[in-house]
């Protein structure tokens, strides 16, 4: 993975990220993440969900309603509770945000 600004950048290895996550005393606060992203004036806000967390999936409808795009390889929302799936799809249709998912990432390997 690489991080960059318009003039500078650097590469970050997965092991560095994993070590930082394991040593972090901070728990993930989805409410704070949502508030922070909603306050961001950038029109291209994206959550990349690489979890299979039901708790994270419960935020999809809210994020889409706030114009936050979602990309995920997870099947948790797409193949989970039908009522939640319908609400997420409706939120996507009503707002200028997209939910992009692929439920068979790497299935042919």
C-alpha positions in Angstrom: 0.0 0.0 0.0 1.2 3.5 -0.7 0.1 6.8 0.8 0.6 10.1 -0.9 -0.2 13.7 -1.2 0.1 15.7 -4.3 3.9 16.0 -3.9 5.2 13.3 -1.7 4.5 9.7 -0.9 5.7 6.5 0.7 5.1 2.8 0.8 3.7 1.0 3.8 4.2 -2.7 4.2 1.4 -5.0 5.5 3.6 -6.0 8.4 3.9 -2.4 9.5 0.2 -1.9 9.4 -0.5 -5.2 11.2 2.0 -4.3 14.0 0.4 -0.9 14.4 -3.1 -2.4 14.6 -2.0 -5.1 17.1 -0.2 -2.5 19.4 -2.9 0.2 19.2 -4.8 0.8 22.4 -7.6 2.4 20.5 -10.8 0.5 19.7 -12.5 1.1 16.4 -15.3 3.7 16.9 -17.7 3.4 14.0 -19.8 6.3 15.2 -16.8 8.6 15.3 -15.7 7.3 11.9 -19.1 8.1 10.5 -19.2 11.6 12.0 -15.7 12.3 10.7 -16.5 11.2 7.2 -19.8 13.1 7.2 -18.0 16.3 8.2 -15.4 15.9 5.4 -16.2 18.2 2.5 -14.5 15.9 0.0 -17.2 14.8 -2.4 -15.5 11.4 -2.9 -15.7 9.8 0.5 -15.2 6.0 0.6 -15.3 3.3 3.2 -13.3 0.2 2.1 -14.7 -2.6 4.4 -12.3 -5.6 4.4 -14.1 -7.2 7.4 -16.9 -9.6 7.6 -18.3 -7.8 10.6 -22.0 -7.6 11.1 -21.5 -4.4 13.2 -19.7 -2.7 10.3 -22.4 -4.0 7.9 -25.1 -2.3 10.0 -23.6 1.1 9.1 -23.9 0.6 5.3 -27.4 2.1 5.1 -26.3 5.2 7.2 -23.1 5.7 5.2 -24.9 5.6 1.8 -27.6 8.0 3.1 -24.8 10.4 4.0 -23.3 10.1 0.5 -20.4 7.9 1.6 -19.4 5.3 -1.0 -18.7 1.7 0.1 -16.4 -0.9 -1.4 -16.3 -4.4 0.1 -15.3 -7.9 -0.8 -17.5 -9.2 2.1 -20.7 -11.1 1.7 -22.0 -10.1 5.1 -24.5 -7.6 3.9 -25.1 -8.9 0.4 -26.0 -12.4 1.6 -27.1 -11.6 5.1 -30.4 -10.4 6.5 -32.8 -9.7 3.6 -34.4 -6.7 5.3 -31.0 -5.0 5.9 -30.0 -5.8 2.3 -33.2 -4.2 1.0 -32.6 -1.1 3.1 -29.0 -0.7 1.9 -30.1 -1.1 -1.7 -32.8 1.5 -1.2 -30.3 3.9 0.5 -28.0 3.5 -2.5 -30.7 4.2 -5.0 -31.9 7.3 -3.1 -28.5 8.9 -2.7 -25.4 9.9 -4.7 -23.4 7.1 -3.2 -22.4 3.7 -4.5 -22.1 0.3 -2.9 -19.6 -1.8 -4.8 -19.1 -5.4 -3.8 -17.9 -8.7 -5.2 -18.9 -11.8 -3.3 -16.5 -14.1 -5.2 -13.2 -12.3 -4.8 -10.5 -15.0 -5.3 -13.0 -17.8 -5.7 -11.3 -19.2 -8.8 -7.9 -19.4 -7.2 
